[in-house]
């Protein structure tokens, strides 16, 4: 299963509470199996902060939709 995350240029990921965090084991990151949902969220973030430099990235997810960050390209 592929999940989509939003990563800022700084390397921080978007959390479910819409804050930016560097991932840790058990982190509650914003992750969705639908790319269009992630893109829509990125557009909303960019409207609120035009200087934001972030992108949608994909990675493998477990059966529960939680991202496996070790599958991200460095």
C-alpha positions in Angstrom: 0.0 0.0 0.0 1.3 3.5 -0.9 0.6 6.5 1.3 1.3 10.1 0.6 2.9 12.6 3.0 3.8 16.3 2.8 7.4 17.1 3.4 8.8 20.7 3.9 12.1 21.8 2.4 13.5 21.6 5.9 12.8 17.9 6.1 10.0 18.2 8.5 6.7 16.4 7.8 3.2 17.6 8.3 1.5 16.1 11.3 -2.2 15.3 11.7 -2.7 18.5 13.8 -1.2 20.5 10.8 2.1 21.3 12.7 5.5 20.5 11.3 7.6 17.8 12.9 10.6 15.6 12.3 9.3 12.1 12.3 9.9 9.9 15.3 8.8 6.3 15.9 5.0 6.4 16.5 4.7 9.9 15.2 1.2 10.9 14.1 1.9 12.2 10.6 -0.6 13.3 8.0 -0.7 10.3 5.7 -3.3 9.5 3.1 -3.7 6.7 0.5 -5.0 9.3 -1.9 -2.6 11.6 -3.8 -5.3 14.1 -4.6 -6.1 14.6 -0.8 -2.4 15.3 -0.1 -2.2 17.7 -3.0 -5.3 19.5 -1.9 -3.9 19.8 1.7 -0.6 21.2 0.2 -2.6 23.8 -1.8 -4.4 24.9 1.4 -1.1 25.2 3.3 0.5 27.2 0.5 -2.4 29.6 0.4 -1.9 30.2 4.1 1.9 30.5 3.8 3.0 31.5 0.2 6.7 31.1 1.2 6.2 27.5 2.1 8.3 25.1 0.1 6.9 21.7 0.5 6.1 18.7 -1.7 4.0 15.6 -1.7 6.0 12.4 -1.3 5.0 8.8 -1.4 6.2 5.9 0.7 5.2 2.4 1.6 2.5 2.0 4.2 1.6 -0.8 6.5 -1.9 -2.4 6.4 -3.2 0.3 8.7 -2.1 3.2 6.5 0.8 4.3 8.7 3.9 5.3 6.7 7.1 3.4 6.6 9.6 6.2 6.5 12.5 3.9 5.8 11.1 3.4 2.3 11.6 7.1 1.5 14.4 8.0 -0.8 17.1 10.0 0.9 
